[in-house]
Amino acid sequence: MYNLRSTEKREIILFSVVVIVLSSLICLIAYQFENPNLSILSIFTPSIVALILTALAKGKRGLYVLFVQQTVQKTAFKWLLLSLLGFPILASLAVLSILNFDISGFQLRTTQLLPQVLVIVLIAIGEEYGWRGYLLPRLMKRFSVFYSSIILGLIWGFWHFPAYLIGTGTPQEMSFFVFLLWVILGTLFISWIYYYTQSVLTSILAHISANAAFNYLNILPEFTGSMDTFWLFILYLSVFMVIVYYISRNDLVTNVNR
C-alpha cells in the first residue's frame, strides 16, 4: 500500500508540475510573439501529458482505460442530463434573477455556432482526459471526493493563471481569485458526477455546458457590465454544492477510494 500510494503521489505531482510548466511556456511564447491566440495550444496540455505519462507507466492497457473505457462507460441518463444542463440551468437562474424573472427579457448573447462550439468542444477534450481522466482518480485514492476536488480545483485554476496574465483564456473583467472560486466550485460539481459514473464523457459534457453557458448567456461581466449576475451564479452553485455534499457526505466527504 505504501509503494502504491507513493507512486500515486509522484504521478500527481509530476503531472501537475509538467502541465502548469508547459502551459506557462506556451503563454510566454504567445506573449513574446504578441499573439495571445497562440495560448489556445495550452488547452491540449492536460490530455497530452496524461497520454504520455500513462503510455510510459502502463502502456496500451493504460491508454485504453484512460481514453476508451472511461469514455464509453455505461452511464445512467440522469447523470448525462445533469452534466449537460446543470451549469446552464444555474446560469439561466442567475440571469432570470437579475431580470426579476421577466422571461420576455431573457435572450441569448449570441446565436453564432461556429467557431465557438468547435472551440468549446476542443477545450473540453483537450483538458478533461487530463484533469478527470488522469488526475482525479489518483487524488481520490488518497483523499475524499471533496478534498480531491479542492486540490484539483486549485491546480486547474492556477493552470489558467499564465493565460490570465496575457489577457486571454479567462474572463478579464473579474479578479483572478473570483475566477479561481468558480473553478473550485465547478470542480466540486464535475467530481460529484464523475464519482458516481467513473466517466470522462460526463466531465467533457459538463465542461462543454459550462463554457457554452458563459459564451451564450449574459452572465460574465464583460457582457453585462457588472459582476451581479456572475455572483448570483456563484451563490446558486455554492448552495447546490453544499446540499449535494451534505446529502451524500458519507460518499463524498468521508469516504476514500482505496
N, C-alpha and C positions, 0 to 999 in steps of 0.2 A: 504493500500500500504506500509506503514511504517513497519508493522509487517511482511509482505511478504518479503520485501527487507532485513529486519533484520534477518529473518530466513535463507534466501539465503546466506547472509554474513557469518553467523555462519557455514553453511554447507560447504561453500568454504574454510574457514579457517580450520575447523575440518578435512575435507578430506585431504587437502594439508599437514597439520602437521602430521597426522597419517600415511599417505603414505610415507612421507620422513623419519619419525622416524623408521617405520618398515623396510624400505629398508636399512637404516643405521645399524640397529640391525643385519639384515641378513648378510650384508657385514662385520660387525665386527666379527660375528661368523665364517664366511668364512676365515677371516684373522687369527683369533685365532687358527683355525684348520689347517692353512696353506694350505687351499684348495680353491682357488679363484672360482672354478667351482660351489661351493655351492651358490655363489651370484646369479646364474641363477634363484633361487627361488624368488628373488625380483621382477622379471618381472610380477608376478601374483598379486603383492600388489595393484596396482590401481584398477583392476577389482574386487578383493575380498573385498576391503574396500568399493567400490561403492555398491557392493551387500549387505553388512552388513548394511550400513547406509540407503540404500533405503528400505530394509526389515523392519528396525526399524521405519522409518518415514512414509512409505507409503504402507507397506505390499505387498500382492501378486499383486495388481494392479500396484504398482510402479515397481516391478520386471518385470512384463510383458512389461511395457513401455520401461524399460531400456534394457532388453535383447532380446525381441521379436519384439515389434513394431518398434524400431529403427533399427532393422536388416532387416526385411522383407519389409521395406518401399518401395513403388513403386518409382523407380529411373530411370530417363532418361539415355539412353545408353551412351550419351556423357559424363556424369559425371562418369560413371563406367570406361569408356575408359581413361578419364583424370586421374582418381585415379590410374589405373594400369600402365599407360605409361608416366605420367608427369615427375616424377623423373628420370626414366631410360632414357628418351629422352634427358633431360638436361645433365645428367651424360655422356651419349654417345657423345653428342655435345662437352662436355669438353674434352673427350678423343680424339675425332677426331681433335679438335683444336690443341692439342699437337702434333698430327701426321701430321699436315698440311693438313688434310682431305685426307690423303692417306688411303683409305678404306682397301687396302691389308694388312696394318699393324694393323688393328683393330681385336682384338681377346679377348675371354673371359679369365679371370684369372684362372677359374676352370670350369669344366663341371660336377663336382660331385653334385648330387642332394640330397642324404641323407648322414648325418642327417641335412645338412644345411637348406633345405627347411622346414623340420619339425620344427626346432628351430625358424626359421624366422616367421612361421605362429603362433606358440605358443606365441612368443613375442608380436605380434600384437594383438592377442586375449586377452592376459593377461594384456595388457596396455589400449587398446582403449575403453573398456566399462567404464573405469575409467576416462581417460582424455577427450574423446569426448562424451561418453555416459552420464557421470555424471557431470563432472566439467564444460565443455564448455557451456552447456545450461544455467547453473546457472550464469556464468560470463556474458553471452550475455543478461541476463535480467537486468544487472546493467551497462554494458558497450557496446560499439560498437564491431563489429567483430574484427576490427583492434586492439583495446586496450585489448579486451579479449584474443586475440592471443598473444600479448606481455606478458601479465600476465601469461597465461598458458605456454607459451614457457619458461619463466624464471623458473616456478615451475617444469616443465617437465625436463628442462635442469639440474637444481640443484638436482633433484631426482637421476640423473645419477652420481653425484659427489662422493658418497661413493664408488661406483664400480670403478670409475676412480682412486681413491686413492689407491686401492689394485690391480690395473693393469688389470682390466677386464671389459667387457661390453661396452667399448667405445674405439675409436681409441687412441692409446697410443703415437703415433708419432706426435701429434699436441697439442698445448696449449688447456687446457680445455675451455678457453674463445672463441677460434675459434670453437670448438665443440658446445658451447652454442649458438654462432651466427647461426650455421647451424640449431640447434633445433628450434630457434625462426623463422627462415625463413621457415623451414618445417612446423611449426605450422600455419603460415600465409597461406600456401598452403592448408593444410588439413582443416583448419577452413573455408576457402573460399568455398570449396566444401561442407562441412557439412552444411553451412548456407543455401545453395540452395537445399540440398537434405534431411536434417534432418536425415541422415542415418549413423549409425555407421559402416555399411558394407563398405561404401566408405572410411571411415577413416582406417578401417582394411586393405583394399586393398592398399591404399596409403602407409601405414606403411610397409606392406609386400614388395611393389615395391621399396621403399627407401632402406630397408635393403638388398634386393636382388641385387640392383644396386651396393651397397657398397661391397657386397660379390663377385659378379661375374664380375664386371668391374674393370679395373685398374685405380682406382681413389684415393684411400686412400694412404697416404704417406708410410705406412708400406709395400705397394705392389709396389709403383712406385719409392721410394727413394727420393721423393721431394714433396713439397706442391703445385706445379704448377697446376696440374690437378684439385686438390680439390678447389683451389682458383678460377679457371675458372668456376667450377661448382657453387660455391657460387655467382660469378658475374652474370652468366646466370640466376640463380634462383632469385637473387635480382632484376635484370632488369624485369624479368617476373612478379614478385610480385608488383613492382612499377606500371607497366602497368595495371595489373588486378585491384589493389586497387584504381588507379586513374579513370579508366573507370567506375567502379562500386562504386565510393566513396559515393554516396547517400545511398546505401545499406550497405556498409562495413565499412565506416568510421564515418558517421554522425548518422546513424540510430541505435536505441537501441530497442531490442525486449522486450517491457514491456507489 
